[in-house]
Amino acid sequence: MRTTSDARRCVVFFGKASPPDGEIKYGGTGFLLCDRERENTPFVITCRHVARQLEDEFVVRVNKRGAGSVPLELSNVTWSYHPDKTVDIAPTVLPLDATIYDVIYFNVSLV
């Protein structure tokens, strides 16, 4: 299935600093999603197996509206996991200003 250009713009990349030079090695993806009713509170959604590797310090590269991207250093992020361990999804709220970054807006109340 092909994704829309809106969906491709909201993809984020997760990485960690690699010793000894601290170069960021990216190795997982997710996407930014905002509830239309809480427009400035973005969620990031990824897979459970990716989030498990990101529970302490990591970098998330996000796309800025208009053009470009920025790496943001995060730590101590609390991920949510489905109680069924076979469900490979993990959301969390990120401390980002959704007006600066590309996000998908979704009506959560319709779910």
N, C-alpha and C positions, 0 to 999 in steps of 0.2 A: 504494500500500500504506500503510495506517495504521500508525504506530508506537505502541508501548506507552507508558504513562505513565512507566515506568521508563526507557525509552530517551530520552524527551523531557527528563527531569530531568537526564540526564548530558550534555546538549549544552553545549558551551562556545562562546564568541564571541571572536574574535580582533580586535584593534584596534591602532592606532598613534596616537600623539599628533600632532595637527595644529597647525602653527604658525598664527598667532603666539600663540594663547592656550593651547595644549597640550591642548585638548579631545580626548578619545579618539573616534576615528572607527572604528566597528566595520565589518568587511567580509568576514568569513569565519567558518566554523563548523567544529566537530569534535565529538568525544565522548570522554569518559573511560571507560577500560576497565581492569579489574584481573584478573589471573590469580588464580584461587581459591587457588593454591599460594603466591603471593607477594602476599598481600592488601593490603599497605601500599605497593605500588609501582605507581602508576597510569601507564598509557600514555595519550597523547592521540593520536587518529587523525584525520587530515584529508586533504585532497586535496593532491597534489604541487604543483599550481599555487598553492594557498594557502600551503603551507609555504615555497615559494621566496620569498615576500614577507616571511617572518617569521624570516629567518636571523640578524638582529641583534637589536635591541630591539623588544619588542612587549608588549601587555597581553592577558591572557586572562581573560575573565570567567567564573567558575565558580559553579555553584549549590552552596550549602551544604545539608547534610542538614537536613531539617526545614523551613527557609524561608530566603529571602534569597539573595543572591549577593554575590561580592566580585571586584573587579578585582585581578589579580596582575601585577606587572611582571616580565618575564623578559628575559633576554638570553643570547646565545651558546648557543642551543639547537641541538643536533645532531639533525637529522632523518635518517631512513633512507629511501632511495628504492629502488624495484624497479629492477633493471637494464634492464628493458624500459620505455623512456620513454613508451610509450602507456598504462602502468598508472598511473592517477592517484590514488595513495595514498601517504601519508607518516605513519609513526608515530614517536613519540619517548617516552622516559620523562620524566615531569615530577617535579620535586622537591616533591611535595605529600604531605600526610598524608591518605591515602584514607579515614580514619575521619571526617574533617570534611566532605568533599565528596561529592556524589552521583556514583556510578560504577556501571557495569554490571560484574557479576562474571561471568567466563567461564572455562571449563576449557580453557586453552591446550593442555594435554597431549592433548586429544581432536582437535585439528586435524591 
